[in-house]
Amino acid sequence: MSRRRQIYEGKAKVLFEGPEPGTLVQYFKDDASAFNNQKRGTITGKGVLNNRISEYLMSRLAEIGIPTHFVRRLNMREQLVREVEIIPIGVVVRNIAAGSLSERLGIAEGTALPRSIIEYYLKKDELGDPLVSEEHITAFGWASTHDLDEIVQIALRVNDFLTGLFLGISIRLIDFKLEFGRLYTDDEVRIVIADEISPDNCRLWDARTNEKMDKDRFRQDLGRVEEGYREVARRLGILPEGGPVDFKAPRLVQ
Ligand code: TMP
């Protein structure tokens, strides 16, 4: 890891001061956590894969005019991002019932939803990231009605675009979580996508077999977790020949 000044350490990533003002370096760890940090583990190679997958998806989104904090990938585990003021709300978009929606409402996992559903979660570890409503968000000032309008528009565009992108490689986008931030420039404030978009925060099922290719493999102890992430990268066409090479440890030369 580099010797830059650390700004923040999360469960799966570390943020460092960037090389220029207004930038940060986002470092992807192999650490995984679930169920509000009650389950922890390591998925070897996950950081390298998520760095690449998130780079790829955010770049494709930028090409169709969806603003993100991503600037460029720096190396196997780090990317340069713009510093934003994080909005403390996780925005989940769901197409197929799974996870907490299935548990909360008793809807069988795999049921197609009548339309895409957006949910908001307050990012607060001590409270286990509770589900909140638009009323809570605006009343407590976490985001304005105007911010939310923009967030919903972006989230639905991302959903349409990524649904098609993944379907093209025979993957069903079941649901995903986005984070947003405010990007301050000289004369305006823009809402942009922050954090990452990867199998850590998307549910991705093989379109033919419904096999899970995301963090549910870790949450549910399904095994072959890294393989799921690697297969997503392989289908996206971003896996270097021979798999990702991480220069963390010397390799045995025979
Ligand atoms: P959920 O069904 O557990 O509420 O998760 C919905 C989506 O949000 C799923 O794709 C996983 C993602 N997610 C995160 O990225 N971080 C979280 O802390 C949680 C709870 C879910």
Boltz pocket constraint, residues with backbone or C-beta under 6 A from the ligand:
constraints:
  - pocket:
      binder: B
      contacts: [[A, 92], [A, 98], [A, 99], [A, 100], [A, 101], [A, 129], [A, 175], [A, 176], [A, 177], [A, 200], [A, 201], [A, 202], [A, 203]]
      max_distance: 6.0
